[in-house]
């Protein structure tokens, strides 16, 4: 089985200008090589049959992506409308500024199979493509953000995967993201 880093993930996980809230201490090529050379500690089913999550112990200084919202940090929350790519419509997002997250214990690579990536317009020369990565304290998936679930349900033409909305998964996502937020360095 061969894994490659998609361009979508490369620009988000390894931006041109390094940020404190992205993968640290390694290059995109080193990340891809590690995923191919080291078996994951766990393989989890994703939100659809074409999605798998490879759980790896964090071998970098990458920090957790989500921080609990408390009375002490609530005033540091920010929001704006942003798009992940030039083609996508901006959506409302929120994040912390001025918060330091702990170093993550796990990196959870989110993989899509070659057929799904082709449906979304990305051709890869591998079995699986990395579309994202979660940085967590536990060897499990964080709930997908509600807006990502909605975008997926809108279809490929709107930057999603075409997977219909799962109402119970959406409710679990809202419960988590109502009490947590991403952060930016």
Steps between C-alpha positions, in 0.01 A plus 500: 500500500640839400393836649560845349433848630239679287558861397192600701655355817853618419396867491307470826742281700824645360431862401771707330533712812531270799240548773498373858170315448614281208725193487840590644864388462460309173435561132203378301728241337619372839140476622399297194808275535422436868141398423627251242789363711333466843181306560232691690421407860136477390290523184153645553203508269420852383163660434455317167629173346766689299649661814748347746689657789857390571595571861872563561682597818609862457868503401510881473433800726159556335244632747138389547264663253201549730493673839213491752310828536506623859397815681872586519556489121159577347602865444777375262253349250493662155286436191490590132379372164769296323535259208742208499574547129440771238215296351305450822251742650605654831334361813494623859791361706626571851831456674705608798777756479753518781450143627773236520380144451692204645716285276278231345558134586362383163488604136194351331538505121168521315519293180268477200529217251612564142148457354345765728782744433446451125126576547608823670738588215830392659696229322764323708758234420437309824234301681419770754536877522533706817228769505563622853649420838370529855737582786356344818574382853311174449530239221159579355323727258381843603147568374497656155404867519130561432578724201716226346212253536266747329751569222540125443122465471490783240715290268826505310412818309499691833827350630342204679503126454134442415427301818150575633463662841482260796280684751628315807865552400416867442354531850813337651713743300303802626532375859880477468562820302269700730755439776825499295665718237808486280780745569743699291853593587 
